[in-house]
Amino acid sequence: MATARPADYLPAVRFNFLTPVFDVFVKGTTRERTFKQKLLDQAQLEAGFDVLDLGSGSGTLALWAKQREPGLRIRGLDGDPAIIAQAERKAARAGAEIPFDEGMSYELPYDDASFDRVLSSLFFHHLILRDKERTIAEVARVLKAGGELHVADWGEPRSVPAKLGALAIRKFDGDAPTRDNLAGRLPELFEAGGLVDARERARVAAPLGVVSLYSARRP
């Protein structure tokens, strides 16, 4: 059964007609390899870990994680069936067994305490505040005790070039979903949602704005 999506749902690249060029778009607007490899370094993934790639898009992060540590049990979740199909084809071409589930981030179809790590890349800025809060509560629910959330997403611009780039991000994806990201409020929201030790760990300058890397932990 297809997942019911709300009227304010943002597809992977804002507009459905851009979905086929998702990978090209991401590479052209971010330093994708740099920030995703830094995110995987930060997450310290180990064989035997159960890992969720939340808002998995075309599956690049999940695939790179699996190639880096084949002993992971990683799966992706996204609300866009078209981008899930891309991810499944990409994983199949690479010979990687990675399941991709269709679902909404604020109604995760997983049991409590299912994952050692939840990863997320350029996803939270698609969510309005209410859905950010609901998603974070769900992440806290599905993480095991001591499990960690690791996020790479648009962060607070502090330089003139980053501020100019942020204007384009806000224009393209909308003010409501991007506002808290660009104000640097994700760590505050993570802790309000039941996680601890939330902080920005690194920043990567990108052609549009800056990508911030965050972490938080379930107590």
VENPE-V694389 format. One record per run of one state. SS is the DSSP state (helix for helix, strand for strand, loop for the rest). FROM is the first residue (numbers start at 1). LEN is the number of residues. If there is no record, write none. Layout:
SS/FROM/LEN  SS/FROM/LEN
//
This chain:
loop/1/10  strand/11/1  loop/12/2  strand/14/1  loop/15/1  helix/16/14  loop/30/2  helix/32/12  loop/44/6  strand/50/5  loop/55/5  helix/60/9  loop/69/4  strand/73/6  loop/79/2  helix/81/14  loop/95/4  strand/99/4  loop/103/12  strand/115/7  loop/122/2  helix/124/3  loop/127/2  helix/129/14  strand/143/12  loop/155/5  helix/160/14  loop/174/1  helix/175/8  loop/183/3  helix/186/7  loop/193/2  strand/195/11  loop/206/4  strand/210/9  loop/219/1
//
